[in-house]
Amino acid sequence: MLTEIPSWGESLRLTVELAGTFAFALSGLLKGARKRLDPVGVCVVAFLAAFGGGTLRDLLLDRRPFFWVQHVELLWAVIVLCVLAMLLMRQRHLAVTEKAIQWPDALGLGLFAATGVHLALDDQMPMLVAVLMGIATGVFGGVLRDIVCNETPTAFSDHQPYAVCAFVGGWVYAGLWWLDSPDWLALLACVIVTAGLRIIALWRKWTLPAWRV
């Protein structure tokens, strides 16, 4: 069912990956700034958030070189983003709120979930494995970000749909792939559904069932 990906399709995937990297890097940068880490700490948190999920995906799919080694311009872009953002926040004395971190995090979740599902299906993985790969790609960077900042990962603790959003978006991608839809349509649909569900969950304050002690 999978056909060879045309050059424009691969370019779209790389664009989605670049956007996801920027989104998660920004969420890590804001988290580090909120924790009042020094510039090195802020950059480390931004890098972990930006590249953690994609690196785990590449390890599980046995893809070499890693995506950030193959596209070293991503490393430079994140470094420039960190420097410019820290200078801007320092000059303007901007206060970083938890809500400010949630928006780029939601966008990054959708973007990385889509690339994870796409690459897994491209490697002929079963649909369930591909969906789980999308979840791992979308969630793991944020988990590393929160752990380094000495917090229980938001994906596991705030009771609002997070990985569930990626799960639903992943099945949307898998369903469109099964129907032999164009790559661009499946990618964009997965991004919109995953990020959209997360944003709506934050806006409407949806919560998952909590443990009763």
N, C-alpha and C positions, 0 to 999 in steps of 0.2 A: 504493500500500500504506500510505503514511503517512496518518494521519488527524489532524484538528486536535487539538492537545494540550489536554485539559481543564485547568481552573484548578488542580485538585489535582495534576495531573501536573507542571505548571510549578512549583508550590510545592515538590514533591518534588525537582525538578531544582535549584531554588535552594537547598534545604536541603543537598543533596549538595555543591553548589558552596561553600556557606558552610563546611561541615565540612572540605572539601578545603583551603580557604583557611586555616582555623585550623591544620590539621595541618601544612601546609607552612610557615606562619609560625612555628610552634613549632620545626620542624626548623631553619629558618634562624636563629632566635633562639638555639637551643642551639649551633649551629655557630659563630655569632659570639661567644658567651660562651666557648666552648672555645678560640677563637683569641685571647681576651682583648682583643677590640675595645672601643672606648669606646662609650657608650650610643648615639651617633649611628650608629656603624658597625653595631652590633647591629640597630638598627631598619632600616637600609638593607638588610642581608642578609635580615632577616625579610620585608621588603616584596618584594624581588626573588624570593625563594622562593615567597611567597604569590601574587603576581600575574604572574610571568613567563610561566608556561605558558598561563594564560588569555588574556593579552594577545597572545601569539603566535597562539593559536587564533583570536581575534577578528580579527587582522590578515589571516590566511590565508583566513578565511571572509568577510571584508569586512563584519564586523558593527560597527555604530556605534549608540550610543556603546559604548566598552569596558565590560565587565561591572562593573568597579570604579568607573566614572564613573556608570553607571546606578544602581548600588546603593552609594552613598557610605557607607552604614552599615558596609560591609565595611572601609573605611579606618579608621574610628573604632574598630571592634572590634579590628583588628590593633594600632593604637596602644595601646589599653588593655591588650591582652594583653602587649605588649612591656614596658610600664611595670610591670605587676603581676609579671610573671615576673622582671624584673631586680631588683625590690625583694625578692622572695622568695629568689632565689639569693644576693643580697648579704647578707641577714640570716642565712640558714642556712648560708652558705658551702658550697653544694652543688657537688660535682665533676661536671662534664659528661663523660660517656664517649661514644665513638663508637657504642656499642650504644644509648644513650639517644636518639641522633639517628635511628637506623635505623627505630625503630618508628613515630613519626609520619610519617616519610618514606614508609614502605611504605603507610600508610593514605592519605596524600595522593596517592600514585601511583594507587591504585585509584579514589579519588573523582574525581580530575581526568580520568583516562582515560575514565571513564564519561560525564562531561559532554561531553568532546570528541567521542566517538563519537555521542552523542545529538544534539548540535547539527549535526554534519555530515550525519547522516541526515535530520534535520529540514529541512536546506537542499537535500535531494535529491541529495547527493553519492553517487558509487558506493561500494559497501561497502568496497573496499580503501582508498579515499581516507579514508573515515570512520575505519577502524581506525588508519591512519597519523596522522590528526588526533588520535585519542585518545592515541597514543604521544607525539606532540609536546606535547600539553597536559599529560600526566602527567610528562614527563621534563624539560622545558625549565626550569622553576623551580628544580629541584635542580641543574641544570647551571650556571645563573647564580649560585646560592648558592655552589657550590664554586669557580667561577672567581674570584669576588670575594674569597674567602678564600684565594686563591693555591694552590689544589689542582687536580690533574687530576680532572675530574668523576667521582664514584663510579660513575655509570651507564656510564662507558667504561673504567674501570680496575680494578675489584675482581674481575672475572671471574665474579661471581655474577649469576644472571638478574635483570634489572631491566626494561629495555625489552621483553625477551621476555615477561615477565609481563603487561605492558600489551597486547602483541600478542595473546596468548592470550585475555585478558579481553575485548579489543575484538571478537574474532571470536565470542565467546560472545554479546555484545550484538547483533552483526550477525545471528547465526543466529536469536536469539529475535525480533528485529525482522522477519526474513524470514518467520518462522512466524506473524507478526501477534500476538505476545504482548503483554500490557499493558506500558506504558512503565515502570511501577514495577518489574515483574519483571526486565526487561532491565537497568535501571539497577543494581538491587541485585545481580543475578547478576554483572555486570561488576565491581562493586566487590569482591565477595566473592572471585571467582576471581583477580583481579589482585592485590589486597592479600594474599590467602591464599597464593598461590604465592610472592610475595616473602618473606613471613614464614617459610614452610616452607623456602625456599631459604636464608634466614639461619640458621634453626634447624638444618637438616640439613647446612649448609655445602656446598650444591650449587655447582658451578663450571662455567662454560662452557669449551670447549677453549681453551688458551692457545697463543700463537705459540711455536714451537720455534726458538730462535736457534742 
